[in-house]
Amino acid sequence: MMPKCCSSLKSSIDAPDADVSCCGLDSNMNSAFVLGLTGLGNLGNTCFMNSALQCLVHTPKLVDYFLGDFKKDLNFENPLGMSGKLALAFGDLVRKLWAPGARTVYPEIFKSTIASFAPQFSGYNQHDSQEFLSFLLDGLHEDINRVKHKPYIEAKEENGRPDQEVADEHWQNHLSRNDSIIINLWQGQYRSKLVCPECMKSSVTFDPFMYLSLPLPSTTTRTMNLTVLSGNGTSLPFHVTVTVPKDGCFKDLFQALISGCSLSDEETFLVAEIYGSSILRFLDAPNDSLDLVRDDDTLVAYRLPKDDESRLVVFKHQREEKSIMHGFPKKFGTPLVTRISDFSSGSGICQAYLRLLIPFLVQHEDSSSDYDDALNGANDDSEMINAMSNVDSHVNNFKDESSLTGNFQFFLESKSILCNDFKISMYEPVLISKSREPVIVLVTWPEKMVKSYDVSHLSILPEVCNPALDGRKPQESISLYKCLDAFLKEEPLGPDDMWYCPNCKKHQQASKKLDLWRLPEILVIHLKRFSFTRFIKNKLDLFVDFPIDDFDLSSYILNESGDVSHHYKLYAVSNHYGGMGYGHYTAYVHHGRNGWYEFDDSHVSTVNGGNMVKTPAAYVLFYRRVSDMQCVQSNSKGQKNTFMQDTEGPVLTC
């Protein structure tokens, strides 16, 4: 017997004064259409599941089915299914979400049901919403597959038969083994053609699909932001933007820097990644892939003289006051780098450091020493040179160590946490290792020295690519049609996936071409934002401009027979914010005449305008077929169709 709350769903939708306070909705929402606007509670990193579920439970015909007598289709004998348990759990969840007056639903039973059959979804780790969606649709289909005993059907060769005949044969064979609401709504068919590069022998097959995973083609170049620091104290840090090949190596970055900064033959760049006021690594392997550099990394290019004899010295800055948490001096700013050849006394290290600090000096009206006067007036290149000469003279003349160092303290950094850093004396030799590794010197700043220098220049580093911080538009954007073009583009098979040519009697690196043959009523587009190389896993935050009201696929369909529409309208989006292995999932859903809503776990809110759902976070797109006439009316009159108005058959009734 049907629950009382489901027996009059459509009349509830049309009710003028439904209560919205229990749904966690914004108070200014139109209360007439709150049915189905129910949030899903986060059980602990289950936003991926909540996002995919909200998209599914706002697919009208699927909701109608599970609010109806779906139990008659349960297949308890299917070895590929879950004995109907998944379908029952999903049906129960749909009823709770669409019940009048529903509050936030916590899908514990549904999650535990899935976890009992798919261990990858047990626990509370973050997962991929598209992978979850794929498993759920497959599992639901097998649980409600009306075919209780699947017949064995031997595939026939095409043997030169017309594509239409072969395609229909494959489709009917598929339907003889698979019959469910999932197949009826979500499955389409594509044509795959392989061609041997030697004998030109071709093979054509027709296969079903549940969704389309589209690549995100982008330009062949990558824009990178870096900060250039002088290795001899002649200039303040400055930002530079270079363009490199997207699949390039570090040597391409080095060459772009040399060209962009007009480097002389006697100079070179040393590029480093900065993290936590320290150098995380040097990018000194020319053939390493640029994929190793993420968009949110910060890179510094140290401009240094070419000198193979002197040692590289890295100065790390720390404040004199102690960190409350660790009891150690607090590090700050970006390390400075130079080359030093003379370690006969600590004064050489002091001299090199003071030279590097010249551009950062703050001018004071009451400079108290000749040393300060010399440094404070250094504003252009000639003055910088004079100031550096005065630094050298200053170091040579002073005998009092505190006067010499300006109260800075210098330490050789210990490589062991069990040993203290070794304090450097200005008048004694500095004992360094004979290896060619950089010498790490910690410099402790007293408070008065912090006020004498503008250290903000050492703290502001741009990320390699962060359009939001730079105040620019996304670096790249591309249309959904271009993504589809890339998916359907003819390309050779990989060397690990070669095709056995029956004519040549050997494996060949054949070319493969995909074409759309039969489109489903519900078209799911998966944007392949996560890229994998042998070096690194990364997320592509490319802005994809996808149609909302009319996704026209008429020109992409190879099958010219049939009279079904090839126009689609967007009704849901699964979003992913964040990077590879972390982040947060939400969903946008078009809810009838009341427009778009955002489902962020338990919170549901209105979206101001359809174009607001177009973001670089869009990950899985849900389209439904609309008639050609509706598209004409919508385009010519600006009509805003709703899924309650233009979907065939009863919607959300029991």
N, C-alpha and C positions, 0 to 999 in steps of 0.2 A: 504493500500500500504506500502511496506517495505521501511524503511528509506534508503537513498542512501548509508549511511556509513556502512550499514550492508550487502549490496548486494554482496560485494566481500571480505568478511572477510578472506577467506582462501588465496586468492591471496595477501592480505595485510600481512598475516603472513609470506609468502614466500618472501616478498619484501626485497631487500638487504639493503636499506638505509632509513628505517623509522626513523622519528625524535623522540628522547627520551627526549629532554629538557623539554617538556611540561608535562611529567609524573612524575616528582619528582624522577627520577631514578639516580643511580650512573652514572657518565659520562663515565665510562669505560665499560658499559654494551654493549653487542652485539646488535646493533640497529635492527637487522633483526627480532627479536622475542619480540618486546615490546608490541604487541597487547595484551590487558588483564592485563598488568602490571600497573594497575591504583590504586592509594591509595584511601582510604576512610577517609574523614575528621572527626575528633572527635568533636561531638556536645556538649560534656560535659559528661564525664564518659560513653561514648558509645563504648569504646574499645572492650567490650564483644561482642557487636553486629557486629562491624567491623571484628573481628576475625572469627566469625562463617560465616559471609557473604562471606569473601574471600575464605573460604574453599568450600562453596557451588557454588560460581560463577566460580570456576575452576574445576567443575565436568562436563566433556565435553558433555555428552548426555543431561544433564539438561540445559546447556547453549544453545545447538543446539535447544532444544525444545522451550525455551523462546525467541530465536531469530527467530523462525519460527512462524507459524500461530497457536499459542496456544489459541487464543481467541475463536476459534471454540469449545473448550472444557470447557469454562467457565460455571459454574453451578450456576445460579442465584436463584434456588429454594431450594438449600440445606440449611436446618435450622442450620446445624452444621458449615456451611461455613460463608464467609464474603461478600456474594453477588458478588464475583469476584474481590473485591477491593484490597485484599492482593495480588492476583496473578497479577493484572494489575500493582500495585506498584512495585512488584518484577521484572516483565518483563521490566518495564521502567528502573529500576536500572541496570539490566543486560546489556541492550542496551548502557547505558551511560558508563559503565565500559569497554565494549568491542569495543567502537567506536574508529576508528583510530584517533590518536592525542588527545586522551582523557586526560584531566587534572584531578587533584584531585576532586573526587565527594563527595559532602556533602549530605547525605541521609536524609534530613529533611522530605520530603514527605513520604518516606518509613517509617520512625520512627513514624510520626504522624498517619499514617494509622494503624500501629500495635497498637499504644497506644489507638486508638479509640475503639478497640475491646478487648484489653488486658490491663487494667489499671495498671497492675504491671510493665509495661514497659513505662509508662508515667513518666514525670519528668526526672531528670538526676542523679538518684542513680545508683550505680554499681550493676550489675546483673551477673548471671552465664551464660556463653556462651553455655553450654550444655542445660540448661533449655530453653534458647532462641531458640536454634536450634530445640529442640523437638517441641516447639510451632509452629515455622515457618513451619516445614515439615508437621505437622498435618494440619495447616491452609491452606497451599498451596494445599495439597491433597483434602481437602473438597471444595476448590474453583474451582478445575479443575477435580473433580470427574465426570467421564463420565456417571455414573449411576445416572440418574435423579430421579428415584423412587426406593428406596431400598426395595427389597422383604423381607417379614418376613420368616425366616427359623428356624424351631425348631431343636435344637441340639439333636442328637441321642446318646444313650448310646453305648459304645463300644461293650459290651456284648460278649467279647471274640473274636471279629473280629481281623484280622491281622492289625498290626500297619499301614502298607502301605495303606490299604483300608480306615482306619479311618482318617489318615493324609490327604490323597487326598480329602476326603469328606469335612473335615474342611477347607482345602485350597480353594476348589471350592466354598464353601459357602461364604468364606470371599471375594473372587474375584467377586462373584455375587452382592455384595454390595459396593465393592471398586475397582475402575478401574482408574488409573491415572499414569502419569510418575513417581510420587513419589512411588507408590506401586511397579511399575515395576522395579525400581532401588534399593529401600532401604529396602523393606520388605522381611524378611525371616520367618522361622517357627521353633519353638522348641517344644520338647516333654516334658511334665511334668508328672511324675509318683509319686503318693502318695501310701504309704503302711501302713496299720494299724499295730501297734506293737503287738496287742493281737491276732487278728484272721488272720492277714496277707492278708486281703482283699486289693486289689489294684485298683487304679483308674488312667486311662491314658487319658490325654487331649492334644490337639495340639493347640498352640496359635501363632499368628503372633507377630513379633517384628520389630521395626524400628532401633534399635541400641542395643548393648550389654553393660550393665554397670558392669564392672568387679571390684571386690574388689582387694585391694593391700595387699596380705598376706605378713607378715614380720616375723622376728624372735620373739621369746617370751621374749627377753630381751631388755633392753634399756641402753645405755651408757650415763652417766651424768658427767659433769665437775663441780667441786666446788673448792673454795679457803678456806684453813684452816688457821684460825688466832688463835694465842695463847691468852689465857685469863690471863696470868701472865707475859708476856713480855720475854719469854724464847727463842723465835725463830721468824724469819721473816715469813711472809705469804708464803704458798706454795700451788701449785695446785695439786689436786688429781682427778683421774678418777675412778669411780666405776660403776659396772654393777648391774642393778636391774631388777626385773620382769617388763615387759612392762605394765601389768595390776596390778602392785603392789601398796602398800600403803607407807606412809611416814616411817612407822616402818621398812620396807625393806631397805629404804635409810639409816636410822640410823644404822641398823645392818651392812650394807656394809661399812659404814664409820668407825665404831668401829673395824671391822676386818681389813680394809685396812690401818688404822693408828695405829694399835696395842695399842688401848686405854687401860689404866689400870683400875682396878676395882674402883678406887677412882675418876675417871674422867668421864665426859660425854660430849656430843656434843649438842650445841644449833644451829639449822640450821635456817637461815634467808634469805629472798629474799631482795636484795639491788636494790634500784632505786633512782636516783638523789641524791646520797651521803647520803641517809637515809635508815633506815630499813623499808621496805614496810610492811612486816609481818613476824612473826615467824612461822615456820612449826612445830608446837608443838602438832598437833592432830595426833596420831600414825595411826589411821584408815582412814585418808583422802586419797583420790586417788592421785597417782602420775600424773594423767591426769591434775591436777591443775597446774602443773609445765610445762611451755612452753619451747621449745627449745631455744628461745632467751632471757629467763630470766637469771639472774645472782644470784647464790646462794653462801652463805658464811657459813662455819661451825665453830662456836666458840668453842674452846677446853677449858672447864671449870672444876673446881673441883666440885664434888658432895657436895652440901651444901644447905640444906633447910632453914637454919637460916638467912644467909646473903642476902642482896638485890642485885638484878641484876642492874648494872649501864651501861648505853649506852653513850659513848662519841662521839659526833658529832663535826666535825672540821669545822671551818670557818676562812677565812682570815680577817685581820684587815681592808683592804681597802673595800670601799663600792661598791656594784653593781650599775652600772650606771642606770640600768632600774628600780630597785626596791628600791634603797636607803638603803639596808640592807647588812650586811656582807655576803660575797659569800661563800657558803658551798663547801667543796671539800673532795675527798677521801672516803674511806670506814669507817663507824663507828667502833670503838673498844669497846669491851664488857668485863667486869670483874665483880667480886662479891665483895661487901664491906659490912662490918658489923658495922663499927664505923662511925657515922655521928655526933660525938660530936664537930667536928670542920672541917672547909673546908680543912685543911691540909691533912686529910686522903684521900680526893678525889684527891687533887693535887699529893700526894704520889703515889696513884694507877695509875694515868694517866702517870706520869713520868716513872714508871716501865714498862708500856705497850710500851712506846716509845724507850726504850733502844735498841732494834734491828735495829731501823731505823736511829740511829745516824751516821752522817758523820764525819770521823776522820779529825781533824785539826792539823797541825804541831805546831801551837802556842796556844795550849789550855791555857786559862788564869786562870783556877781555879782548885782546887782539885776535885771539883764536875765534871768538864768537863773531867779531866784526868781519873777519875774513869769510866766515861761512855764511853769515846772514845776508851778505850782499850778492850772493851767487845766483843770478837770475838768467843769464844767457850762457852760451857755450864758452865764450872767452872768459867770462867771470867764473864759470865752473872750473876751467883749467887753472886759473889763478888761485881759486879756493882750494883745489887739490894740492897745489904747491904749498900753500900755507899750512895744510894739514900735515904734510911731510915735515915741514920746518918745525911745526908744533910738537910732533912726536919726538924729533931728534933733540929738542932743547929741554924738554921737561924731564926731571929726575923723580919727582913725586908721582907715585903710581896713580893715585886718585885724580890728580890734576891731568895726568896724561890720558887716562881712559874716559874722562868725563863722568866718573863714578859708575860706568858700565863694569860688569864683572863677566869674565869669559871662562867657559868651562869646556873641556873636551867631553863629549857625550860618551857615557859608558855603554857598551853593547850588552851588558848584563844588568838586570834589575837588582841583582844582589850587590853590585858595586856602585859606589858613589861616583858622580861625575868629577873629573879631575880639574881642579882650578888652574888656570893658566897664569903664570907670573910674567910680568912685562920684561923682566931682565934675565930670564933663564930660558934655556932651549926648550922648545916644545917637542915632546917625544911622541912621534906618530909612527904608525905601522909602515912597513916597507911595501905593502900592497898598493895598488893603484885605485883603491876604493876612495870615494870622497871623504874628506875629513869633516866631521860634524861638530860644529862649535855652537854651544848654547850661550846666548848673551842675555844676562839679567839686566832689566831696565829699572832703575829707581824711578819713583813717581815724577820727580822734577824733570827727568829726561823725557818721559812720555809727553810732558807738556811742551817740550822744546821742539818736538818733531810732529809733523802731521802724519800720524800712522794710519789714518783712514785710507790712504792710497795703498796700503798693504793689506787691507781687509776687504776691499770691494773687488771681487773677481766674477766675471760673467760666466755662466754655464756655457758649455760647448754649443748648445742650441736650446734656448728657452724663449720662444716668441712671446709668451705672456709677460715675462719680466722685461723684455726688450720693448714692449708696447707695439709690437708688430703683429700683422696677421699671421696665421699659420704658414710655415715655411712653404708647404706645398698643398695643393688641393687637386682633386681629380673627380670626374663624374662617374657615377655608377655604371654608365654605359661603357666607359673606357675599361673598367674592371671586367665587365662581361666580355668585351673584345679580347682582353688578355687571356681570359679563361678559354675562349673558343679558338684562339690562335693556333695555327698548325705549328708544331715543333717536333724535333727529333726526340726519340726515347733516350733515356739515360743509358750509360754503358752497363749498368746493373739491371736493366729492365728491357733487354733486347727481345725482339720477336722472332720466333722460329718461322722462317718463310718456307712453306711447303713446296714452293717451286724451286728455290735455290738449295733446299735441303740443309740449311744452316741458319744459325741465329744472325739476324741483321738489326742494325740500328735504324729501324723504320721510323718514318714520320707519322705522327698521330694528329688527327683532327677530330674535335668534338663539335657536334651541332645539336641544337635543341629540336626535338621532334614533337613531343607532346608535353604540354604544360599542365601543372596541377591547378586545382581551384585555389589552394593556399600555397603561395610560393615563398619559401624561406631562403633568404640570402645570408650566407655566412661570410663576413669580411675577414680575410686571413691576416689579422693584425700582428700575430705573433710569428716572428721569423726565427729560423734556426740555422746556424752555420756551425762549422766544426770548431769555431772559436767561442761563440757566444750565443745566448738566447736574448732576443730583444723584442720590444713591442713597437709597432709602427703607428705613431700618432698622426697619421695622414688624414686630412679632412676629406671625406668622401661626400660629394654633393649628390644626394639621392632624391629621386622624384617622390613627391608625397601624393598628389592627386591623380597622376597619370604616368605610370611606368609602362611605356609602350614597347612591347616586344614583338610587334607584328613583323618587323624586318629581320628578326632573328630566327623565326620558325622555318625549318626546312620543309616540314610537312604542309603542303598547300591544300590538302583536302580537309574537310570538316568546317563547321560554321561557328566554332566557339570563339569567344573574344580572347584577345591576347593583350588586353589592357588590365593593369593592376593598380590598386590603391593601397597605400601604406596604412596599417592599423595598429602596429606595435613595433617597439624597438627595445632590444636588450642592450644596455650600455655597460661598458667597463671603463672605470677610471683608475689610473695607476699604471704600474709597469708590469714586467714579467715576474710572475710568482707572487704578486701582492696587488692590493687595490680593493675596489668596491664595485659591486654591480647594482644597477637600478633598472627600471623599465619605464618607457613611455607607452601609454595606451590611449587610443582614440575611443572614447566612450560615447558613441551616439551623438545626439544633437548638442550635448554639453561640451564637446570638444576634447582636447587632450589633457591627460593627467599624468603626473609622475608618481610612480610607486617606488618608494625608497624604504624597503622592508615594511615596518608597521605604519610608516607615515605616507599619506596620500595627499597630494596637492595639485592644484590646477596649473596648467602651463599656458602662458599668455602667447597664443599664436602658434600655428602649426610649424613655422620655420624654426621655432626654438628647439625642436627635437633634432635638428641637424647639428650635430656636434662631432668633434674628433673622437668622442667616446663611443659612437655608434658601433656595435659589434655584430648583432644579429638583427636582420630586418624581416618583418612579417608583412607580406602583401596578400591581398585577396582579389580575386578576379571580379571585374565589373564589366557590364555590358558595353558594347560600342556606343549605344545610344546614350547611356549615362555619361560616358566620357565626353561626347559631343555637347550634351547639355551643360556639364560641369565646366567645360572649357569656354563655351560660348556665352554662358550666362553667369559664370562665376558661382554656380550652385554648389553648395557644400553638402554632398551626400553623407548619409550616416549609415552605420552598419545595420541599424534597425529599419531603415527605409529602403535600402537598395540590395538587400540580400534575399535571394529567393527562398521561399519556404518559411515556416514559422520560426520565430526567433525567441529564445528564452521562454518557451511555454512548455507546459507539461501535460 
